[in-house]
Amino acid sequence: MTATIFPFNLPIENVDPSSARVGLSQLLARHDVPGPRYTSYPTIDQCTESVRISEFEDALQSRCVGGLRRPLSLYVHVPFCESVCYYCACNKVVTKKHDRVAHYLNCLEREAMLIAKTAAGNLTPVTQFHMGGGTPTFLNDQELLDLVQGLRMLFPFAANAEMSIEVDPRTVDEVRLLSLRGIGFNRISFGVQDFDPQVQKAVHREQSFKSVEVLVKAARRLGFESINIDLIYGLPKQNPDSFAQTLDQLISLSPDRVALYGYAHMPDRFKPQRRIHDADLPDAAGRIALLAQAIERMQAAGYDYIGMDHFAKPQDPLAVAKRQGRLHRNFQGYTTQPDTDLIGLGVSAISKVGSVMVQNTRDLKEYEDALSRQHLALFRGHSCSRDDLIRYSVIMALLCQGSVRFADFSQSHWIDFNLYFADELSRLHAFIDQGLLELNEEGIEVTRLGWFFIRPIAMVFDRYHHQRTTGQSKVL
């Protein structure tokens, strides 16, 4: 990469900082387009109702055929929240009626039993367990304990399994954190989004910095192996001054990892977002300024950029794995875990076993009705084609290793990479001209600057995205 104008800890001398920021903002603006997070490929929107439950059951029953024993990742979705956050696009049920939990937990138990029975003899150890929502801590301590213990009776858990839970800081105190640790959770993610009171009020999620500070310090004392904090840029009332203060407060907490997501305002799809006033949102230039500010501030504080909106301390296992070329990505995001099959439990949960991906219904009543009849609540899915699997390998190599070796792919997939991806390679030249990629006869290499634009680079190899945006269908 040539020494240009971008301040990403590169050995660049005699660079004017103001021009560096302008250049970064221009580049971010150029690539500020909607795109998948690629926790899977194909992405979940490619699922259709044509996939039958029997295909998923066949995938479960053939997990270990041929001696292949991939570990399991287990996800549980808890949809309940006591109050609505206006920005939220998650599948959720807003209620203060905690008596609704008992029936939902019974359905989760039935679903887990059906899957475990179907996969009998093909259940490998669970090395990664994650609870999300909604608000998982809507469940009380006993409910959480019973749920985890019940799953452990059905699925073999590895002794060193990653056990993570998403936490709304408003729903826990130090005593609850101690209970979570006792249940077995060793990783925790606090959803903060922003510390500025005006921003919090605008999105209906008010929590003080002090309360979060107390929880982070307690989590560290209690021995949680990883502490993550989520932030969102592009929220109403955000501006460079207020966001700078939020970033300073975040860095003072010294979390192991930080997830920085861009707010996607889609009020037509997500009803709570209609309570956000368009006039309060930063414009496109303002969003880019916030993102550039966060990138520079996080790096100045010593965090490594992992990719796809994630930062980690240099000594964090994610950062180490990236440096050593051992980074992976699945439905839980970036991970040090090797490729796993995913079993998702709960309303709207996604599973991917082998080449079959399925999703449960997003409607709570439909989910509970199906499980009450002892049926899985699947409503759509996708069976991956050979082309899907090839493109999955390329996209994940870019997202995780930042490189693609043509010879390796040609040999492992029995293709001529340059011929198979001739159109895609030609579309990479814009990224090469911007110093984001290097391309030669051996392969593709993402530059240090290019990591910040890894999503649009990966999108070049997404056949479905290309078809949606151009109307063109590649003949395979």
Residue pairs with C-beta under 8 A, 6 or more apart in sequence:
1 10
1 435
1 438
1 447
1 448
1 449
1 450
2 435
3 10
3 11
3 12
3 13
3 15
4 12
4 23
4 435
4 449
5 15
5 16
5 19
5 20
5 22
5 23
5 24
6 12
6 20
6 23
6 24
6 27
6 435
6 449
7 15
7 17
7 20
7 21
7 24
7 296
8 295
8 299
8 305
8 448
8 449
8 452
9 299
9 448
10 448
10 449
21 292
21 296
24 292
24 295
24 296
25 285
25 288
25 289
25 292
27 434
27 453
28 288
28 291
28 292
28 452
29 284
29 285
29 288
30 434
31 453
31 455
31 456
32 284
32 287
32 288
33 456
34 264
35 455
35 456
35 459
35 465
36 43
36 455
36 459
36 462
36 465
37 308
37 333
37 455
38 308
38 329
38 395
38 396
38 399
38 455
38 458
39 329
39 330
39 331
39 332
39 333
40 330
40 331
40 350
40 352
40 357
40 392
41 388
41 391
41 392
41 395
41 396
41 462
42 357
42 382
42 384
42 388
42 392
42 464
43 462
43 464
44 350
44 357
44 359
46 382
46 464
47 357
47 358
47 359
47 380
47 381
47 382
48 380
48 381
48 382
49 379
49 380
51 356
51 358
51 378
51 380
51 381
51 382
51 383
53 375
53 376
53 378
55 356
55 381
55 383
56 351
56 353
56 356
56 358
56 376
56 378
56 381
57 118
58 356
59 353
59 354
59 355
59 356
60 115
60 118
60 119
60 122
60 353
61 118
61 119
61 122
62 122
62 354
63 69
63 70
63 119
63 122
63 123
63 124
63 341
63 353
63 354
64 121
64 122
64 124
69 124
70 124
70 338
70 339
70 340
70 341
71 124
71 125
71 126
71 127
71 128
71 158
71 337
71 338
71 340
71 341
72 123
72 124
72 125
72 126
72 127
72 128
72 155
72 340
72 341
72 342
72 343
73 126
73 127
73 128
73 129
73 130
73 330
73 331
73 332
73 337
73 340
73 341
73 342
73 343
74 126
74 128
74 129
74 130
74 151
74 155
74 342
74 343
74 345
75 129
75 130
75 131
75 132
75 331
75 332
75 342
75 343
75 344
75 345
75 346
75 349
75 350
76 108
76 129
76 130
76 131
76 132
76 136
76 147
76 151
76 344
76 345
76 346
76 349
77 91
77 132
77 133
77 134
77 344
77 345
77 346
77 347
77 348
77 349
78 104
78 131
78 132
78 133
78 134
78 135
78 136
78 138
78 139
78 346
79 91
79 92
79 93
79 104
79 133
79 134
79 346
79 347
79 348
79 364
80 92
80 93
80 94
80 95
80 100
80 101
80 104
80 133
80 134
80 135
80 138
80 139
81 92
81 93
81 94
81 95
81 133
81 134
81 135
81 138
81 168
82 94
82 95
82 96
82 135
82 138
82 171
83 94
83 204
84 92
84 94
84 204
84 272
85 193
85 203
85 204
85 205
85 272
86 202
86 203
86 204
86 205
86 272
86 273
86 275
86 276
87 193
87 203
87 205
87 232
87 235
87 263
87 272
87 273
87 276
88 270
88 272
89 264
89 266
89 269
89 270
89 273
90 133
90 134
91 134
91 347
91 348
91 362
92 133
92 134
93 100
93 134
93 364
98 138
98 140
101 138
101 139
101 143
103 368
104 346
104 364
104 368
105 139
105 143
105 146
105 147
106 371
107 367
107 368
107 371
107 372
108 147
108 345
108 346
109 150
110 371
110 372
110 374
111 345
111 346
111 371
111 376
111 377
112 150
112 151
112 154
112 155
112 345
113 154
114 374
114 375
114 376
115 343
115 345
115 376
116 123
116 154
116 155
123 155
123 156
124 156
125 156
125 157
125 158
125 161
126 155
126 156
126 157
126 158
126 161
127 158
127 160
127 161
127 162
127 337
127 340
128 161
128 162
128 164
128 330
128 332
128 335
128 337
128 340
129 148
129 151
129 157
129 161
129 162
129 163
129 164
130 162
130 164
130 165
130 166
130 332
131 164
131 165
131 166
132 166
133 166
135 166
135 168
135 171
136 144
136 165
136 166
136 167
137 144
137 165
137 167
137 168
137 171
137 172
137 176
137 180
138 171
139 147
141 176
141 179
141 180
141 183
144 179
144 180
144 183
145 179
145 183
148 183
148 184
151 157
155 343
162 186
162 187
162 335
162 337
163 184
163 185
163 186
163 187
164 185
164 186
164 187
164 188
164 189
164 226
164 332
165 180
165 185
165 187
165 188
165 189
166 189
166 191
167 180
167 188
167 189
167 190
167 191
167 215
168 191
169 190
169 191
169 192
169 207
169 211
169 212
169 215
170 205
170 206
170 207
170 211
172 180
172 215
173 215
174 214
174 215
174 218
177 188
177 215
177 218
177 219
177 222
178 222
180 188
181 222
181 223
181 224
185 224
186 223
186 224
186 225
186 226
187 224
187 225
187 226
187 227
187 228
188 219
188 224
188 226
188 227
188 228
189 227
189 228
189 229
189 230
189 259
190 212
190 215
190 216
190 227
190 228
190 229
190 230
190 255
191 230
192 207
192 212
192 229
192 230
192 231
192 250
193 199
193 200
193 203
193 205
193 230
193 231
193 232
193 235
194 200
194 203
194 231
194 232
194 235
194 238
194 242
194 243
194 246
195 209
195 212
195 245
195 246
195 249
195 250
196 237
196 238
196 242
196 243
196 245
196 246
197 206
198 237
198 242
199 235
199 236
199 237
199 238
199 242
199 246
200 206
200 207
201 237
202 235
202 236
202 237
202 276
202 277
202 280
203 235
203 236
203 276
204 275
209 249
212 229
212 253
213 252
213 253
216 227
216 229
216 253
216 255
219 227
220 227
226 256
226 257
226 316
226 317
227 255
227 256
227 257
228 255
228 256
228 257
228 258
228 259
229 250
229 253
229 255
229 257
229 258
229 259
230 258
230 259
230 261
231 246
231 250
231 258
231 259
231 260
231 261
231 294
232 260
232 261
232 262
232 263
233 243
233 260
233 261
233 262
233 263
233 287
233 290
233 291
233 294
234 262
234 263
234 265
234 281
234 282
234 287
234 290
235 263
235 281
236 276
236 277
236 280
236 281
237 280
238 282
238 286
238 290
239 282
239 286
240 289
240 290
240 293
243 290
243 293
243 294
244 293
244 297
247 293
247 294
247 297
247 298
248 297
250 258
251 297
251 298
251 301
254 313
256 312
256 313
256 316
257 310
257 311
257 312
257 313
257 316
257 318
258 298
258 303
258 310
258 311
258 312
259 309
259 310
259 311
259 333
260 291
260 294
260 298
260 309
260 310
260 311
261 309
262 287
262 291
262 309
263 281
265 273
265 276
265 278
265 281
266 273
267 273
267 274
267 276
282 289
282 290
295 305
295 452
298 305
298 311
299 305
302 313
302 314
303 311
303 312
303 313
303 314
304 311
304 312
304 313
304 314
304 316
304 319
304 322
305 311
305 451
305 452
306 312
306 318
306 319
306 322
306 327
306 334
307 322
307 327
307 334
307 399
307 400
307 402
307 451
307 454
308 329
308 333
308 334
308 399
308 454
308 455
310 318
310 333
310 334
312 318
312 319
313 319
314 320
317 336
318 327
318 334
318 335
318 336
321 327
321 328
321 336
322 400
325 401
326 336
327 334
327 335
327 336
327 400
327 401
328 334
328 335
328 336
328 337
328 338
328 339
328 396
328 400
329 335
329 396
329 399
329 400
330 337
330 339
330 340
330 342
331 342
331 344
331 350
331 352
334 400
341 352
341 353
341 354
342 350
342 351
342 352
342 353
343 351
343 353
344 350
344 351
344 359
344 360
346 360
346 367
347 360
347 361
347 362
347 363
347 364
347 367
347 377
348 359
348 360
348 361
348 362
349 359
349 360
350 357
350 358
350 359
350 360
351 357
351 358
351 359
352 358
355 383
355 384
355 388
355 389
356 381
356 382
356 383
356 384
357 381
357 382
357 383
357 384
358 378
358 380
358 381
358 382
359 378
359 379
359 380
359 381
360 367
360 376
360 377
360 378
360 379
361 367
361 370
361 377
361 378
361 379
362 379
366 377
366 379
367 377
370 376
370 377
371 377
384 392
385 476
387 463
387 476
389 413
390 409
390 413
390 415
390 420
391 461
391 462
391 463
393 409
393 412
393 413
394 404
394 409
394 421
394 461
395 458
395 461
395 462
397 403
397 404
397 409
398 404
398 444
398 446
398 454
398 457
398 458
398 461
399 454
399 458
402 445
402 446
402 450
402 451
402 454
403 443
403 444
403 445
403 446
404 417
404 443
404 444
405 442
405 443
406 417
406 418
406 441
406 442
406 443
407 442
407 443
409 415
409 417
410 416
410 417
418 425
421 461
423 474
424 460
424 461
425 439
427 460
428 437
428 439
428 444
428 457
428 460
431 437
431 450
431 453
431 456
431 457
431 460
432 438
432 439
435 447
435 449
435 450
436 446
436 447
436 449
436 450
436 453
436 457
437 444
437 445
437 446
437 447
437 450
437 457
438 444
438 445
438 447
439 445
446 454
446 457
450 457
459 465
460 466
463 474
466 472
466 474
467 473
467 474
